[in-house]
Amino acid sequence: MSINETNEVLDNTMAIVQIMGSYFDMTEFKQMPVKNLIRTFFYNLDSRIANGQNYYVKRQNAITKDHWIGKFLGNQKFSYFDVD
């Protein structure tokens, strides 16, 4: 494949990146209040541009002892991970 053919393929390509993260749902108490979600990022490739992307995984904590949620769940600590 020539460089021109390679560039044409890149210029007509979209990269799709999906990352699974979590969040604390304060309205859900019947089951687990930590919910999973899938984030989708779309990137149009361009043979003339070099691009880098960093994703940061952060640990989040939710403590219910000082909140009205604590009445329903007790004093609990929920840990989950999120991506920025």
Secondary structure in CASP SS format (residue, H / E / C, confidence):
PFRMAT SS
TARGET T0000
AUTHOR 0000-0000-0000
METHOD secondary structure of the structure
MODEL  1
M C 1.00
S C 1.00
I H 1.00
N H 1.00
E H 1.00
T H 1.00
N H 1.00
E H 1.00
V H 1.00
L H 1.00
D H 1.00
N C 1.00
T C 1.00
M E 1.00
A E 1.00
I E 1.00
V E 1.00
Q E 1.00
I E 1.00
M E 1.00
G E 1.00
S E 1.00
Y E 1.00
F E 1.00
D C 1.00
M C 1.00
T C 1.00
E C 1.00
F C 1.00
K C 1.00
Q C 1.00
M C 1.00
P C 1.00
V E 1.00
K E 1.00
N E 1.00
L E 1.00
I E 1.00
R E 1.00
T E 1.00
F E 1.00
F E 1.00
Y E 1.00
N E 1.00
L C 1.00
D C 1.00
S C 1.00
R C 1.00
I C 1.00
A C 1.00
N C 1.00
G C 1.00
Q C 1.00
N C 1.00
Y C 1.00
Y C 1.00
V E 1.00
K E 1.00
R E 1.00
Q E 1.00
N E 1.00
A E 1.00
I E 1.00
T C 1.00
K C 1.00
D C 1.00
H C 1.00
W C 1.00
I H 1.00
G H 1.00
K H 1.00
F H 1.00
L H 1.00
G C 1.00
N C 1.00
Q C 1.00
K E 1.00
F E 1.00
S E 1.00
Y E 1.00
F E 1.00
D E 1.00
V E 1.00
D C 1.00
END
